[in-house]
Amino acid sequence: MKIFDTLSAAEKELDTSNIVRIYLCGVTVYDESHIGHARTIIVFDTLCRFLESHGLKVRFIQNFTDVDDKIINRAKDENVSADTISAKYIASYFDAFDKLNVKRANSYPKATEHISDMINLIKGLIDKGFAYVSKNGVYFSVSKFKEYGKLSKKKIDELVAGARVEVDEAKRDPLDFALWKFDNDEPRWESPWGFGRPGWHIECSAMSLKYLDSDFEIHGGGRDLIFPHHENEIAQSECYSGKNFAKIWMHVGMVTINGEKMSKSLGNTKSVDFVLRRWGPNIARLFCLYGHYSKPIDYSEEMLRETITKWRQVENCYYELRLTEDDQDISQSMPDIEKILEETKEQFKSSLDSDFNTPEAIMAFFKLVKATNQLAASERLTRAIATAVLPSFNQMLEILGLKIPEVTEAEKRDINELIKKRNLLRSEKKFQEADLIRKQISEMGIVLIDHKSKTLWMKQEKIGIDD
């Protein structure tokens, strides 16, 4: 498998010789997560699913930034403690992403739980001469790291010339960044240099090194984190350890709204909760995976509506495969579907192996869905064909993180009894009464699929678009 590495600006082969260690910069928990966060997290969730589907062991770490100026300001506005704010939005995060069918990471370290690890890392940087204490805090000396800018491809001279950096007369250099900020207000922690709290960048270095060690396989996040966050992580981590920090840097493109960056000031953010209520988890996941992960995608209501039609085809395919009982010999159909099955399996895998091309993989999945539905519509889907197709269909569904709504055994019994009654009424040409039963079944979220000699059913996901 090859993935585009931002650092080398080239595709690199993923090292799968041992455990695949992945660190993803998570959310700052001061507000609800939005669709931009969801895209990055769904991409990495799907990546982990793909790797695990091939028997690889994955150690996936995703942090929470739970100490930050935004959290502190929100706490002051609401007259509560900072940890009350962070706890609220961490709970909100899990509620939203569980609904999005995102598998839990191996660990979700919080910044506030790793203050001692950060202090030890800062001590090491000071001892090695890469950091210094000023009147406002402890700073990393950018000029001491000669490779600074290698991730973002920014040159130090150019950065200084047009520096958009926080003015701080205590810095030796305008590009130097804070490792520890002195502050007597809560939340604060004691350190060898004085009370305060950590800088943003040191959090991820401390947690990734603790849980994954140096030279781990993939460091990920949104493209907006390349500079300064990830650039600064590399500088401080490699100066501390003397080793390469991460083998591959994988960055996910932004989600725009009508071509504009999402921002609270423009009032155009789409929360995960909003997207779930409006479109449901499967449509949301497909949207996030439709574009290549490295490119921006635009939040388009039109595209999301079109995706509903696609998802209905998936649901139809699932129930046709599950419920077909025909055993008639339609030998000419089997070679055709076997050829399509092999083609789609190969296309699905090779697309994901080639810089995790989810749009191409989804095309392969829908090709299999379409072929299966065509066989069903022409009364040529047999039990033998369904048995051949189901394992690959289910695996692709699982890797993409898509989930068909479950039906309880009691619901199945009720549905089948109603279908029997409807079929009897139809055979007696009591079509008005039969239509009433169909309506009753429809109100249960069940859609009937009438074939020549049978009636199948499927449960459709409720997609609550509020027009």
N, C-alpha and C positions, 0 to 999 in steps of 0.2 A: 504494500500500500504506500502511495506517495501523497504527501501533503505539501502545499505551498508554504514555505518558511519565510516569514517576513524579514528575518535577519539576513539570510543569504539571498533573498529575492529570487528563489528558485525552488522547484519541487524537490523535496527530500524524502528518502525512503524511511518510513516509520520503523524504528527498532522494536521488533516484537519477540526478541530472543528471550525476554523475561517478562516480568509484570510491566504492563504499559501504565506509566504513572502520568496522570494528568492533573494540572492545577488550573482552575478557572476562577478569575476574579469575579466575585459575586456582587451582590447589590449593597448599596449604602441604605440602611434601613431607617429612613426618615419619612417615607411616603409609600403609597401603593406602587407595586411593580407595574411597568407598562410593557407594551408590545415589543419595544426595542429590547428590553431585558429578556422577554420571552423568546425572541428569535435566537439570541446567543445561547440561552440555556437549552432550548429545544435542539439546536444544532449539535451541541455537545452531548446531550442525552442520546440522540440518534447515533452519534459516533460511538459512544460506549456500547450501545445495543449491537451495533454492527460488529465491533471487535469481539464482544462476548459471544455473538452468534457463531463465530469461528473458533470458539474454544479458548480464546485468549483471556488471561487474567488482567483485569483493569483495576487500578487504584485511583479513584476519582475524588479529588478534594475541591470543595467550593466554599470560599469563605463568606462571612458576613462582616462588613465594616459597620461596627456598632459604636464607634466613637468618632465624631466628625463635627465640624462646625454647623453643618446643616441640621444634624440631630439635636445639637445643643440649642440652636436658635428655635427649632420647632418646640422643644421642651419649654423654653422660656415663654414662647407665644401661648402655649397651652397650660402654663403654670404647673408642670409636672416634671418629674426627673427624666434625665436622658435615657436611663435604662427602661423607664416605662414606655417611652416612645419606641425604642429599639425592640423591646419585647413584643409590643403591639404589631409592628410591621414584619417581624420575623414570623409570628403566627399567621399573619395575613399572607406572607410569601408561601408558606407551606400549604395553606388552604388553596391558594390559586394554582400552584404548580402541581399539587396532587391531582386537581381536577383536569389539568392539562396532560395527565398521564406521564409526568416526568418521574423517572425512577430516582429514588433517593441516592445521593452521593455517599461514598464511604464515610465521609466526615464533613461537617459544616463548622469549622473552627471560627470562633468569634475573636475579634481583635482584643476585646477587653479580657479575654481569658488567657492571653499570651503576652501580657505586658513584660513579664520577666524575660521571655525569649527575646523580645525586642531590645530590652535594656542590655542583655548580654551581647547581642549583635552590634549595638551601638558602641559598647565598651571595646569590642574587638576592632571596630573601625577607627576609634580614637587611638588605640594602642598601636595600630599599624600606620598611623599618620594620614588616614583618609578622611578624618572628621575632626572638628574642633568645637570648643565651647565658646559661645558668645554671650552677651548680656540677655539675649532673647531666647536662647536655646542652644541645641547642638545641631550643627550643619555638616552636610557632606560636601567635601571640597571637589567640585567637578573637575577642576584642572588637573587633579592628581590621577584621574582615570583617563588615559590617553585615547581610549576607544569610545569615549562618550559621543553619542550620536549615531552609533553603528546600526541601531535598530530602525530609527526614524529617518536615517540618512541625512540628518541635520549636522552642519558643521558648527563647531563651537564659536568660531569668529562671527559667523552669520547670526547665530543665536544672540550673542552679546550685542551686536550692532542693532538688531531690531528687537531686542529682548522685551517680551511681554511677561515680565516677571514681577512679582510682588516687591515693592520697594522696601528695603530693610537695610538701614545703615550699619547694622551689626554684622552683615555678611562681608566676607573678604572678597567675594566675587558675586556679581548679580545672578549668576546661574546656580550658585550653591542652593541646595534645598534642605528643608528642615527634617531632621531625624527625631528631634524631641523639642517640643514647644513649652517654654516655661509658662505656668498659669496657676494661680491660686484658687480659681473658681472650680467648682465641681462640674463635671467629673475630672478628677486629678489623681495622679499616682506619685509616690515617692520614687526618686531616682538618685544616683550618686551625684547628679549635677543640680538637682533642685526639683521641687514639685512641678508637675505638668502633665502633658499627655503626648502620645507619639504622633509623628507626622504620618501622613496617609501611606506613603510608599513603603516605609519600613515594615508595615503590618504584613503585606503579602510576602515580602522576602523572608521574614521570620517564620511565618506559618508554612510556606512552601518548603523551605529548607528543613523544618522540623518534621513534617509529615512525609516528604518525598526525597530528601537529600539533594545534593547537587546533581546536575546533568540528567535531570528527569526528562521524560520523552516529549511531553507537550505542555506548553504554557499557553493558555487561551484567554480571550476576552474580546470586547468590542473594539473596532478600529479606532474609536475615540480615545482608547487607553494607550495607544502606541507611544504617544508623547504627551505629557512627560512621565506618566505613571510607569509604563513598562521599561522605558529608557532608564529611569532612575532605579528601578528594581535591579536591572542588569548591573548597573554601576556599583551599587552598594553590595549586592550579593557576590559578585565576582571578586571585588576587592576584599571582602571578608573571607571567602573560602579559598580564593586562589584557583578556583576551578570554573569550568563552563557552567552556566546557570541552568539553561534548558536547551534541549536538542532542536526542538521545533517551536516556532512562535506562530500560532494559528489565530488569525483575527477575523471576526465576523463583521460584515457590513451593517451600516445603520438602516433603520426603518424610517422612511420619510412620510410625510403627510402632504399630498398634493405637491410633491417635489420639494417641500421645505422640511428642514430638520425639526423633529418634535421638540417642543420646549414649553415650559409652564408659562413663560411670558407671552407666548403667542396663543396659549390656551388650546393647543392642538394635540395634546397627548391623548393616547388611547390606553387606558389601564387594562391590565389582564382581566380584571373582573368585568369590565365593559365588553371586551371581546368575547369572553366566555358566555356572557348573558345573550349577546347578540348573535354569535355564530356557533358556539359550542366548541369543545376541545379538538375534535377531528379536523374541522375546517380551519381552526387556528393553526394547528400543527402543519397541515398541508400548505397553508399560506407561507409560513415561516421557512418551509423547505422547498418551495417552488423556485426560488431564485438561488443561484450559486451563493454559498455562504459568504464568500469574500466580497460580494458586490452589494450595493445598497438595493433595497426593494421599497416600493411605494405602497402605502396602505391604500388599497383600492377596493371600494365597496362593490364595484362591478365584477372584479376578479373573484372576490369572496362569494358573490352570488353564483357565479359560474361554477365555483368549487362545490357548491351544494349539489348541483346536478351530477358532478363527478362522484361525490360521496354516495349519492343514492345508487349509482351503478355498483359501487363497492358493496353496499348493503345487499343489493339484489344478488350479486355474485355469491356472497357469503351464504345466504339462505338457500339458493339454488344448489350449491355444493353440499350443504349440510342436510338438506331435506329430500333431495332426489332419491327415488327408490327404484327407478327404471333399470331393468337388467336386460332389456332387449339388445340384440346384437346389431350394432350399427358400426361395423368394422371400419368403414371408410373414415369415420370421425376420429378414431384413435390416433392414427399416424399424424394427422393434421395438428391435433392438440399437443401431441408429444413433441413435435418440431417447435411449435410456438413456446411450449413450456421450457425446453432447453435453451431457446434463444433468449427468452426473457430472464431466466435465471442467470445466464452468462452476462447479459447486458446490465442487470441489476447489480451484480457483484463487481463487474469491471468498472462501472460508473462510480461506485463508491470507493473503489481502490484508486481511481484516478482523481486525486485531489477532492475527494468526497463530493462528487457531482450528484447531489440529490435530485436536481431537476431531471436528469437523464434516468436516474433510478426510478423515479416516480412514473416517467413515461413507460418504462418497462413493465412496471406493476399494472398500470392501466391497460397496457396492451394485453396482458394476461386476463384481466377482468373483462375487457371487451370481447375477447375470443370466447371466454366461458359463457358470457351472457348471450352471445349469438348462437351458441350450441343449444342453450336452454330455450331460447325463443323459437328455434326451429325444431324443437322436440328431439334433439339428438344428444342431449346430455345424459349419460348413463352413470350408474353407480361406479363402474370401473374407471371412467374418466374422472369423476369427482374424487375418487380415492387417489388417483395419480396427481391431480392438481392441488388438492387441499394442503399438503405439507408445505409446498412452496408459497402458496397464497398466504398461509398463516405466518410463515417465517417473514415474508416481506411486510405483512401487516405489523408484526411484532417489532421488526427493526425500525420501521417508520413511526412506531409508537401510536398507531391507530387502534382504536378499540370499538368493536361492535357492542351496542347496548345489550346487557344481559337480560335474559328472560328466565323467570323462575319456573320450577316444575309445575307449580300450581297455575301459573299463567299459561303454560303450554297446554295443560289439560283443558282449561277453560276455552282457549282459542280453538283447539281441535274439536271440542264438542260443538262450539258455535258453527265451525265450518261444516261439520257433518249435518247439522240442522239446515244450514243454507243450501248445501248440495241436495238434500232431500227435497226442500221446497222448490228448488230449480227443476229437479226431475219431475216434479208434479206441476210444473209451469206456474207456480205461485211466485212470480217474479217480484211483486210488490213487497210481500213478506220477506223474501230473500234479500231484497235491497235494505230493508230495515235491519236485518242481522248484520249485513255488511257495514252499515253505519255504526252499529253497536261495536263491531270489531274495530272500526276506524277510530272510534273515540278512545280505544285502549292504546292507540299509537301503532296499530297493526295495519299493514297494507297487504291485500290479497293479490296473489299472482295466479291468474287462471290459465291452466293448460288444457289441452283437449280432453285429457282423461283424469285430470286431478287439479286440485287447488292447493298451492303452497302459500305460505305467508312469511312476511318479514316484519320485524320491529324496526321502525325508523327512529333515528335519533331526533329528539325534539330540538329544533333550531329556532330559538325565540327571537327572530328579527322583529324589532320594534320600529315600524315605519311611521 
